[in-house]
Amino acid sequence: MIIIIDNCAYAPTPRTESAMPLSPRLLVADQVAGTLRLLDLPDGALLAELTGRHLAEHAGFLALPGGRAAFVDDLAGELVVLDPYGPGAGRPLVEATAPVAVPAEHLAADPSGRRLAVTTGLGRNHEPWTDLLTAVDLGAPGGPRAVRVRTRVGEPGVTVLGADDPLVVVRHREPGALAAYRHADLTAAAPSCPPAVPAYETRLPDADGHGDAHDPVTGRLFAAAGSGVHRARRDGDRLVREEPLSWGGPGRGYYLRLDPVRRTLWSCVRGGPADPGRWPEWSNDAWFQGLDDDRRTGRIPLGRGLVFRLAVSSAHVAFARVHPDGDELVLLDPEEPRVVARLPLPAMDGAPRPGGTPWDGVQRRAVAASPGVPLVAVSRGGHGEVHLFDGTSPAGVLRVPTPLDEGGHLALLAPDDGAHLDPVGR
């Protein structure tokens, strides 16, 4: 595969063709234990393993073109690019690394997968304290180049617009703003983390932004906030804001995910009491918005409790719901959005309890899928288990030797699945 950018060629590690169809792969990260395993699906055979790697859970895995994936090691301070189809084909699992500032908050790539950006956030601190932004060029002469600059302290999101001359857009929370930087200017910055001046900046009316997406087809970016989903598109080095999208009722979403197959933006809208100790009372609605038709939008009730991240398979949109009365995997039909299955999940020792927060010191669940296959994977935090489903049917339990405390983190990949068309880490 050759990707042409600015009249130069960026070629990831060459792939060799296999006579047999390539099976899906599952990346299982235990960010607490510091391990990452590559499993073949559906049997769960171990193909490769990394130790001493602590994935930045909030930034997650980023899908890249060519079936690759990237994550940030929050202990080493490195961006790690993975080649999940390398093991077994004479190539290592780790394709490249680059130094980045940590703790990583968000991770995004341009549509080519060559130029990336990493923002920093709280980490194990109670207040924002770092303003470092890292720009990475995986195709730089001599190997990956990474440069760190200063922006503004906070917990910013990030998207990277355009492939010819990418624009890094940092979404700030307090006060709300979108700040755009030319990626080329960032990688040309001097040593010692100098302050970076945006090429363009526009204010947002909210001070509670959380959740970002980018549609490479239209060039639009999306930023979730209390009042709705803000939209903007690139015009040179400027951003043109468009009419925001409504949540369609009470509550708001804190997470956005793009379905590149059905051309739909998804979120989970949470409503109910602000006290996190009353999380079992929270309402949760799947929210969807057509990317090519503003009229295609709606909400589907999922049930009460904790629902956060979601995953997109070829057959369903998957949500994991945690509740004291029982956990479940909720599957929606993405073509005609409606709940088609509620599949029970085994309880977790150390699960969130009423009266305590559902995030701190408790077990959680990670969920993963690929838009190229009907498989869905859900972790059972604290038990070292990943439950696999093929469509609406259970397909087995995969076990790893570490507990997957805090739920671990998962990424499910399939050849030519188009997952890189959702170019923000999850």
C-alpha positions as CSV (number, residue, x, y, z in Angstrom):
1,M,0.0,0.0,0.0
2,I,1.3,3.5,-1.0
3,I,-0.3,6.7,0.3
4,I,0.6,9.8,-1.8
5,I,0.9,12.9,0.3
6,D,2.2,16.3,-0.9
7,N,3.8,14.6,-3.9
8,C,5.8,12.3,-1.7
9,A,5.2,8.7,-0.8
10,Y,4.7,7.4,2.7
11,A,4.8,3.6,2.6
12,P,4.0,1.6,5.8
13,T,5.9,-1.7,6.2
14,P,5.2,-3.8,3.1
15,R,2.6,-6.5,3.5
16,T,2.9,-10.0,2.0
17,E,-0.2,-11.5,0.5
18,S,-1.5,-14.7,2.1
19,A,-3.3,-17.5,0.3
20,M,-5.7,-17.8,3.2
21,P,-8.2,-15.1,4.1
22,L,-6.9,-13.1,7.1
23,S,-8.9,-13.5,10.3
24,P,-10.0,-10.7,12.6
25,R,-7.5,-9.8,15.4
26,L,-8.1,-8.5,19.0
27,L,-5.8,-6.2,20.9
28,V,-6.2,-6.7,24.6
29,A,-4.5,-4.1,26.8
30,D,-4.2,-4.3,30.5
31,Q,-3.0,-0.8,31.3
32,V,-2.7,-1.5,35.0
33,A,-0.6,-4.6,34.6
34,G,1.3,-3.1,31.7
35,T,0.7,-5.8,29.1
36,L,-0.7,-5.9,25.6
37,R,-1.7,-9.1,23.8
38,L,-2.6,-9.8,20.2
39,L,-5.2,-12.6,19.8
40,D,-6.5,-14.3,16.7
41,L,-10.3,-14.6,16.4
42,P,-12.5,-16.3,17.0
43,D,-10.3,-18.9,18.8
44,G,-8.3,-16.4,20.9
45,A,-4.9,-17.9,20.0
46,L,-2.0,-15.7,21.3
47,L,-0.1,-14.3,18.3
48,A,2.1,-11.7,20.1
49,E,2.6,-10.1,23.5
50,L,4.2,-6.9,24.8
51,T,5.1,-6.3,28.4
52,G,6.0,-3.1,30.2
53,R,3.5,-1.2,28.0
54,H,0.9,0.9,29.8
55,L,-1.8,2.1,27.4
56,A,-3.3,5.6,28.0
57,E,-6.8,4.4,28.5
58,H,-8.5,7.8,27.9
59,A,-6.8,8.2,24.6
60,G,-7.4,4.5,23.7
61,F,-6.5,2.8,20.4
62,L,-6.4,4.7,17.1
63,A,-7.2,2.8,13.8
64,L,-4.7,3.7,11.0
65,P,-4.8,2.8,7.3
66,G,-3.4,-0.6,6.3
67,G,-4.9,-2.4,9.2
68,R,-2.6,-0.8,11.7
69,A,-3.3,0.7,15.1
70,A,-1.7,3.2,17.5
71,F,-1.7,4.0,21.2
72,V,0.2,6.0,23.7
73,D,2.3,4.3,26.4
74,D,1.6,6.6,29.4
75,L,4.6,5.3,31.3
76,A,7.2,5.4,28.6
77,G,5.9,8.6,27.0
78,E,5.8,7.0,23.5
79,L,3.4,6.7,20.7
80,V,3.4,3.0,19.6
81,V,2.3,2.0,16.1
82,L,1.2,-1.6,15.8
83,D,1.1,-3.9,12.8
84,P,-1.5,-6.5,14.0
85,Y,-1.0,-8.6,10.8
86,G,2.8,-8.6,11.1
87,P,3.2,-11.5,13.5
88,G,2.9,-14.7,11.4
89,A,4.0,-12.8,8.3
90,G,7.6,-12.2,9.2
91,R,7.0,-8.7,10.7
92,P,7.1,-7.5,14.3
93,L,4.0,-6.3,16.1
94,V,5.6,-2.9,16.8
95,E,6.1,-1.0,13.5
96,A,7.3,2.3,14.9
97,T,7.5,4.4,18.0
98,A,7.9,8.2,18.7
99,P,8.3,10.2,21.9
100,V,5.2,12.1,23.0
101,A,4.2,14.2,26.1
102,V,2.1,12.4,28.6
103,P,-0.4,11.8,30.3
104,A,-2.2,11.4,26.9
105,E,-5.7,12.8,26.9
106,H,-6.6,12.3,23.2
107,L,-5.0,10.9,20.0
108,A,-6.0,11.6,16.4
109,A,-4.6,11.2,12.9
110,D,-5.1,12.9,9.5
111,P,-6.9,10.8,6.9
112,S,-3.6,9.4,5.5
113,G,-2.5,8.1,8.9
114,R,0.8,9.8,8.5
115,R,0.4,12.9,10.7
116,L,-0.9,12.6,14.2
117,A,-1.5,14.7,17.3
118,V,-1.6,13.9,21.0
119,T,-3.0,16.2,23.7
120,T,-2.2,15.9,27.4
121,G,-4.7,15.8,30.4
122,L,-4.9,15.1,34.1
123,G,-3.4,11.7,34.4
124,R,-3.2,10.8,38.2
125,N,-3.8,14.4,39.2
126,H,-7.0,16.2,40.4
127,E,-6.5,19.4,38.5
128,P,-5.3,20.2,35.0
129,W,-1.6,21.0,35.0
130,T,-0.1,20.4,31.6
131,D,-0.5,22.3,28.3
132,L,1.7,20.2,26.0
133,L,0.6,19.1,22.6
134,T,2.7,16.7,20.5
135,A,2.7,16.6,16.7
136,V,4.0,13.4,15.1
137,D,5.0,12.8,11.4
138,L,5.4,9.0,10.9
139,G,6.7,9.6,7.4
140,A,9.4,12.1,8.1
141,P,12.8,11.5,6.5
142,G,14.9,9.2,8.6
143,G,11.9,7.9,10.6
144,P,9.1,9.3,12.8
145,R,9.5,12.9,14.0
146,A,7.8,14.2,17.1
147,V,7.8,17.8,18.4
148,R,6.2,19.1,21.6
149,V,4.7,22.6,22.0
150,R,2.7,24.5,24.6
151,T,-0.9,25.4,24.1
152,R,-3.3,25.9,27.1
153,V,-3.7,23.9,30.3
154,G,-6.8,21.7,30.4
155,E,-8.3,18.4,29.1
156,P,-8.4,19.1,25.4
157,G,-9.7,17.0,22.6
158,V,-8.1,16.9,19.1
159,T,-8.8,16.2,15.5
160,V,-6.5,16.5,12.4
161,L,-8.2,17.8,9.3
162,G,-7.0,17.3,5.7
163,A,-4.2,15.2,4.3
164,D,-2.3,17.6,2.0
165,D,-1.5,20.2,4.7
166,P,-3.2,19.0,7.9
167,L,-4.7,21.3,10.4
168,V,-4.5,20.2,14.0
169,V,-7.7,21.4,15.8
170,V,-7.5,21.4,19.6
171,R,-10.9,21.6,21.3
172,H,-10.6,23.4,24.6
173,R,-13.1,23.1,27.5
174,E,-12.8,26.1,29.9
175,P,-13.4,28.5,28.2
176,G,-14.7,26.5,25.2
177,A,-12.8,27.1,22.0
178,L,-11.5,25.5,18.8
179,A,-7.8,26.4,18.2
180,A,-6.3,25.4,14.8
181,Y,-2.6,24.9,14.1
182,R,-0.9,23.9,10.8
183,H,0.7,20.5,11.5
184,A,3.7,21.6,9.5
185,D,4.2,24.6,11.8
186,L,4.1,22.4,14.8
187,T,6.7,19.9,13.5
188,A,8.9,22.9,12.6
189,A,8.9,24.3,16.1
190,A,12.1,24.9,18.1
191,P,13.2,22.6,20.9
192,S,12.3,23.1,24.5
193,C,8.5,23.1,24.1
194,P,7.9,26.7,22.9
195,P,4.4,28.3,23.1
196,A,2.4,27.7,19.9
197,V,0.2,30.4,18.4
198,P,-3.0,29.1,16.7
199,A,-3.4,30.0,13.0
200,Y,-7.0,30.5,13.8
201,E,-9.2,30.3,17.0
202,T,-13.0,30.5,17.5
203,R,-14.9,30.5,20.8
204,L,-17.5,27.9,21.7
205,P,-20.5,28.8,23.9
206,D,-20.0,25.9,26.3
207,A,-17.4,25.3,29.0
208,D,-18.1,21.6,29.3
209,G,-16.9,20.0,26.0
210,H,-16.2,16.3,26.1
211,G,-16.2,14.1,23.0
212,D,-14.8,14.6,19.5
213,A,-15.1,13.1,16.0
214,H,-13.9,13.9,12.5
215,D,-15.5,12.8,9.2
216,P,-12.8,12.7,6.6
217,V,-15.3,12.4,3.8
218,T,-16.9,15.9,4.4
219,G,-14.0,17.3,6.4
220,R,-16.3,18.2,9.3
221,L,-15.3,18.0,13.0
222,F,-17.7,17.4,15.8
223,A,-17.4,18.4,19.4
224,A,-19.9,17.2,22.1
225,A,-21.0,19.7,24.7
226,G,-24.0,20.4,27.0
227,S,-25.9,22.4,24.5
228,G,-25.4,20.0,21.6
229,V,-22.8,18.9,19.1
230,H,-20.8,21.7,17.7
231,R,-19.8,21.4,14.0
232,A,-17.1,23.1,12.0
233,R,-15.3,22.6,8.7
234,R,-12.0,23.8,7.4
235,D,-11.6,26.7,5.0
236,G,-7.9,27.2,4.4
237,D,-6.3,27.8,7.8
238,R,-9.7,28.9,9.2
239,L,-12.6,27.1,10.6
240,V,-16.2,27.8,9.6
241,R,-18.7,26.9,12.3
242,E,-22.0,25.4,11.3
243,E,-25.3,25.0,13.0
244,P,-24.9,22.7,16.0
245,L,-26.8,19.4,16.3
246,S,-29.4,19.0,19.0
247,W,-29.4,16.1,21.5
248,G,-33.1,15.9,20.9
249,G,-34.2,16.0,24.5
250,P,-32.8,16.2,28.1
251,G,-29.3,15.1,28.9
252,R,-26.1,15.2,26.8
253,G,-23.5,12.9,25.3
254,Y,-19.8,12.7,26.4
255,Y,-18.5,10.5,23.7
256,L,-18.8,10.5,19.9
257,R,-18.1,7.6,17.5
258,L,-18.4,7.6,13.7
259,D,-19.8,4.6,11.8
260,P,-18.0,4.8,8.4
261,V,-20.2,2.1,6.8
262,R,-23.6,3.6,7.5
263,R,-22.2,7.2,7.5
264,T,-23.7,7.9,11.0
265,L,-22.5,9.7,14.1
266,W,-23.3,7.9,17.4
267,S,-23.3,8.9,21.1
268,C,-24.9,7.9,24.3
269,V,-27.0,10.7,25.9
270,R,-26.9,10.6,29.7
271,G,-29.6,12.1,31.9
272,G,-30.6,12.1,35.6
273,P,-29.0,13.3,38.8
274,A,-25.7,15.1,38.7
275,D,-24.5,13.3,41.8
276,P,-22.2,10.5,40.5
277,G,-23.1,8.3,43.5
278,R,-26.6,8.0,42.1
279,W,-25.3,6.6,38.8
280,P,-27.8,3.6,38.9
281,E,-30.6,6.2,38.3
282,W,-28.9,7.7,35.2
283,S,-30.9,7.3,32.0
284,N,-29.1,6.4,28.8
285,D,-30.3,6.9,25.2
286,A,-28.4,5.9,22.1
287,W,-28.2,9.1,19.9
288,F,-27.6,9.0,16.2
289,Q,-27.2,11.6,13.4
290,G,-26.8,11.0,9.7
291,L,-23.6,12.5,8.3
292,D,-25.1,13.1,4.9
293,D,-28.7,13.8,6.0
294,D,-29.4,16.1,8.9
295,R,-33.0,14.8,9.0
296,R,-31.8,11.3,10.0
297,T,-31.5,11.6,13.7
298,G,-33.1,10.1,16.9
299,R,-32.7,8.5,20.3
300,I,-33.2,5.0,21.5
301,P,-33.6,4.2,25.2
302,L,-30.9,1.8,26.5
303,G,-31.8,1.5,30.2
304,R,-30.5,3.0,33.4
305,G,-27.1,2.7,34.9
306,L,-23.6,3.4,33.5
307,V,-23.2,3.4,29.7
308,F,-20.3,5.2,28.1
309,R,-18.3,4.0,25.2
310,L,-19.8,2.2,22.2
311,A,-18.5,0.1,19.3
312,V,-19.5,-0.3,15.7
313,S,-19.6,-3.8,14.0
314,S,-20.7,-4.7,10.5
315,A,-24.1,-5.8,11.9
316,H,-24.7,-3.7,15.1
317,V,-23.8,-0.8,17.2
318,A,-22.9,-2.2,20.7
319,F,-23.2,-0.6,24.1
320,A,-22.2,-2.2,27.4
321,R,-24.6,-1.3,30.3
322,V,-23.6,-1.7,33.9
323,H,-26.3,-1.7,36.6
324,P,-26.7,-3.3,40.1
325,D,-29.6,-5.4,38.8
326,G,-27.4,-6.9,36.1
327,D,-25.1,-6.0,33.3
328,E,-25.8,-6.5,29.6
329,L,-24.6,-5.9,26.1
330,V,-27.2,-3.9,24.1
331,L,-27.1,-4.3,20.3
332,L,-28.8,-1.9,18.0
333,D,-29.7,-2.2,14.3
334,P,-27.7,0.6,12.6
335,E,-29.8,0.7,9.5
336,E,-33.1,1.2,11.2
337,P,-32.0,2.2,14.7
338,R,-33.7,0.1,17.3
339,V,-32.6,-2.4,20.0
340,V,-32.4,-5.9,18.6
341,A,-30.8,-7.8,21.5
342,R,-30.0,-7.5,25.2
343,L,-27.4,-10.1,26.1
344,P,-26.7,-10.7,29.8
345,L,-23.1,-10.3,31.0
346,P,-21.6,-12.0,34.1
347,A,-21.2,-9.8,37.2
348,M,-17.9,-8.3,38.1
349,D,-16.3,-8.6,41.5
350,G,-15.5,-5.0,42.5
351,A,-18.2,-3.5,40.2
352,P,-19.5,0.0,40.9
353,R,-21.9,0.2,43.8
354,P,-24.7,2.7,44.5
355,G,-23.4,5.6,46.5
356,G,-19.9,5.5,45.1
357,T,-18.6,6.8,41.8
358,P,-18.7,4.4,38.8
359,W,-15.1,5.4,37.8
360,D,-12.7,5.4,40.8
361,G,-11.4,2.2,42.2
362,V,-13.9,0.0,40.6
363,Q,-14.1,-2.6,37.8
364,R,-15.4,-1.5,34.4
365,R,-16.0,-3.0,30.9
366,A,-14.4,-2.2,27.6
367,V,-16.3,-2.9,24.3
368,A,-14.8,-3.3,20.9
369,A,-15.9,-4.2,17.3
370,S,-14.9,-3.7,13.7
371,P,-17.1,-2.3,11.0
372,G,-15.8,-5.2,8.8
373,V,-17.1,-8.2,10.8
374,P,-20.1,-8.9,13.1
375,L,-18.0,-9.8,16.1
376,V,-18.2,-7.8,19.4
377,A,-15.9,-8.2,22.3
378,V,-16.7,-7.1,25.9
379,S,-14.2,-7.3,28.9
380,R,-15.0,-8.4,32.4
381,G,-12.8,-6.2,34.5
382,G,-11.0,-7.9,37.3
383,H,-11.5,-11.4,36.0
384,G,-9.1,-11.5,33.0
385,E,-12.0,-12.3,30.6
386,V,-13.2,-11.1,27.3
387,H,-16.6,-12.2,26.2
388,L,-17.0,-12.6,22.4
389,F,-20.3,-12.4,20.5
390,D,-20.9,-13.2,16.8
391,G,-23.9,-11.1,16.0
392,T,-26.4,-11.8,18.7
393,S,-24.9,-15.2,19.6
394,P,-22.3,-15.8,22.3
395,A,-19.1,-17.0,20.6
396,G,-16.9,-17.9,23.6
397,V,-14.9,-16.5,26.5
398,L,-11.2,-15.5,25.9
399,R,-9.0,-15.6,29.0
400,V,-5.8,-13.7,29.6
401,P,-3.4,-14.2,32.5
402,T,-3.8,-10.6,33.9
403,P,-7.0,-9.4,35.6
404,L,-7.8,-6.5,33.2
405,D,-8.4,-4.3,36.2
406,E,-10.5,-1.2,35.4
407,G,-11.8,-3.1,32.4
408,G,-8.6,-3.0,30.3
409,H,-8.9,-1.7,26.8
410,L,-9.8,-3.5,23.6
411,A,-9.5,-3.0,19.8
412,L,-11.0,-5.4,17.3
413,L,-9.6,-5.2,13.7
414,A,-10.4,-6.9,10.4
415,P,-8.7,-6.5,7.0
416,D,-10.0,-3.6,4.9
417,D,-12.7,-2.7,7.5
418,G,-12.4,1.0,6.9
419,A,-12.0,1.7,10.7
420,H,-9.4,4.4,9.9
421,L,-12.2,6.5,8.5
422,D,-13.0,7.2,12.2
423,P,-9.6,8.9,12.8
424,V,-9.9,9.7,16.5
425,G,-8.6,7.3,19.3
426,R,-11.2,5.4,21.3
